[in-house]
Each structure stands twice: as structure tokens, then as C-alpha cells.
Amino acid sequence: MGESRTIAILATLDTKGEEVDYLRAQLAELGGEARIYDLGVVGTAMAAADLSRSEIADAGGTSLDTLLEGPTREVAGPVMVAGATKLLHEEIAAGSVHGVLGIGGTQGTSSCCEIMQSLPYGFPKVMVSTVASGDTSPFVGIKDITMMFSVSDLLGVNPFTARILANAAGAAYGMALTAENAAPIAGGDRPLIAMTNLGVLTAGATQALELFREAGYDVVVFHAVGSGGRAMEQLMKDGVVGAVFDYALGEIAADVFDGLRAGGPERLTVAGKLGLPQVICPGGAEHLGLFVEPNVVPAEYFEHPHVFHSPVVFVPRLNTEEFVRVADEVCARLQHTAGKATMMLPLQGVGSYSIPGGPLHDAAGDAAFFDALRSGLPEGIEVVDVDAGAEDPEFVRACVDRLVRWIESAG
């Protein structure tokens, strides 16, 4: 299995000392080591730390003595997170830490996960949390953090919590062992292509994957439900992604009309700012996804054609005025993009719902949307009309061919 792996353990040792000692012992039995980071401020540490709270506070820019003058979570928390983040990055860069394991309740989970969100994709991250059975999106963000529900509170080790913690130690250590032999995320001599997708485009996305592979390119696909688009663009910034087939723009429509898959204000801006080759299709931009009571149509959408993606996900078609607003937003976000970019317009529908015969088909609305894109996009973006639906083979092949051409002309 190679050399022993070292796992950083993040915890407040005044409340989680017994659990930390147990995790340290479990890692030792697995052949590994622990590096204990004490994120506590008030109270007596109940276990030995490798990086003390004093060291962490200093690294965060404020001495522990100063924090203790009038200790509050609002003041101390950001300091301890900043200090632990700085020290952990230094140890990872030095090759002395190979994974991270956090334990905590609500406050501890917030602090530990904020630290983990700063770490690279692929680096092992495990969080044992009392709140991991609920909505974990604020803790996970767009990073590959593995959340493990502790089930019981973390107040001492007993036969039940011992098993949970042993599993967590094994998970973190196993990840670290696997990472030792894993290929780099962005490997090879050709750029990694990112592609967005929605359920109304999956048949086309599958075709695109096959065509890109035939051309010799690896593709990572992102579900364009908000977090997917944001993660894709973070990987562009990290230098992992080198080209983009932005097949699904439903996240932009959701931003404009408060849908459940909103991508945020930076969505659709990063590739252009970085000058990455990109091909864009407004896939799925003609409708919204909204959480509702099972099979209940919201009053404001009674007059909109609609379907239910599931009993609790309501999908209304945007009317012409609303759809043009989405086009205007797309154009605004692409104003800084010049060159290496093509907007592909599928004139027979932007997804399976809106093609002729589909439940959300509206040819007049589509035409107005396409006209708004043609008139509003910057001159540096090529616009190509294809008389096909977004999932039709001729349209997908045209998109793939355009992006491969951009990549190879840029290389």
C-alpha cells in the first residue's frame, strides 16, 4: 500500500477530546497517523494537539489571548478557520498531510467544512456531523466533501459512536491510500472538456460524449442545477478544465426568475474571461424548475404551458417576454467574451420539452428568443443556426465539431 498516510483531524478539543483520541488510535491501527488541529478557543483541551489553538489563532492573524478577552463565536470562528486553513495548506503542500477528517455539531461542521471547501478537488475530505442528515448544501458548497451523519450526538465514545468514528477513520484513510495511486484530475496532453447537461438534453449529451471520445478528448459532465455550473466554473479557474461545451443554460433562466437551479451571477462569464474555447447552446433555457406541493400548479403559472418533472418539481414554459429576458441576460453575461466562442441555436427546440410535439413547444417564443440572442451577443461570438432540435444528431455533431476546431486552432 505504500507509505503510511497522515490524516489531519479538525475538532474542538474542549468538547471532542475523547472522540479525537479514539480516531487517533483507529488511524494508528490502520497503519496511519493523525495530525490534530484544535479549533477550540474557550475551555480546556481534553486531548493533545499537534497544532494548538494558540498556533492556529496566530496563523489566523489574532493571538489567542486577544480572542479570550471577550470571546464570541462571531469573532473567534473566522480567525480559527483562517489559521487552520493556512496551516493545513502548508502541510498539504509539504506532503505531510494526505487527507482531512472533521467532527462536530452545527458550529464545528460550519468551521470544518469552510476549511475543507478551500482544499483542491480530489483531496480526501470527510466530515462526521450531527447535522448531516438535513440540507448539507451550505456545508458542502461545490466541493467533494463526504458528509457522514453521526446519528447520535458527539459527546463521548460509546459502543455506538465508536463504530461510526471507526468507519470515518477508515473512510478517510482509505481515500488517502487511493489518492496516492490515482491519476491527476487533469491528465493527458489534451485539454479536459467540461459539458453541462439537463434531463431534457441527456440523449444529446450521450451522443456528444461518444463524439468527443472518438476525437480523443475526455469530458466531465456537470448537472446544470446551480451547483453543477458553479463547480464547472471553479474547475476552469483551477486550470483543470481547458474547454467548454455549455450545452445547458437553464441555470440562467433560473437566475432571472428565481428557479431552483440558479447558477449565480458569475455563471456563463468565466470561460470568456479566461479565453477558453467554448461552444454554447441555450439548452433547457425555455422553462423553469420550481419546488411545489405535489402536483399543485402555482397560481402565477396557471396560464403557462407546463409539465411536472416529478410530483414536486413543476416545470412551466416561459412566455415570449420572459424568454427574451433570459436571452438578454445571456447576452449581458457574454459581453466580455471575444473569440474562441460559438453560440449554436437549435431552431427546432432547445430541449426535449420544446421540440415540435413536445409539451412546451412554442415556435413563436423560440423565434423571439433566438432573435434577441442574434442582436445582443457581442460581435466576437460566432452564431450558428441549425434547423434541428438540441438533441438531434446533426445538431450535436455540429456542436462537437465546432468545439474541436476551436481547441485545435487555439493549440
Buried (B, 14 or more C-beta within 10 A) or exposed (E): EEEBBBBBBBBBBBBBBBBBBBBBBBBEEBEBBBBBBBBBBEEEBBBEBBBBBBBBBBBBEBEBEBBEEEEEEEBBBBBBBBBBBBBBBEBBEEEEBBBBBBBBBEBBBBBBBBBBBBBEBBBBBBBBBBBBEEEBEEBBBBBBBBBBBBEEEBEEBEEEBEEBBBBBBBBBBBBBBEBEEEEEBBEEEBBBBBBBBBBBBBBBBBBBBEBBEEBEBBBBBBBBBBBBBBBBBBBBEEEBBBBBBBBBBBBBBBBBBEBEBBBBEBBBBBBBEBEBBBBBBBBBBBBBBBEBEEEEBEEEBEEBBBBBBEEEBBBBBBBBEBBBBBBBBBBEBBBEBEEBBBBBBBBBBBBBBBBEEBEBBBEEBBEBBBEBBBEBBBEBBBBEEBEBBBBBEEBBBBBBEBBBEBBEEBE
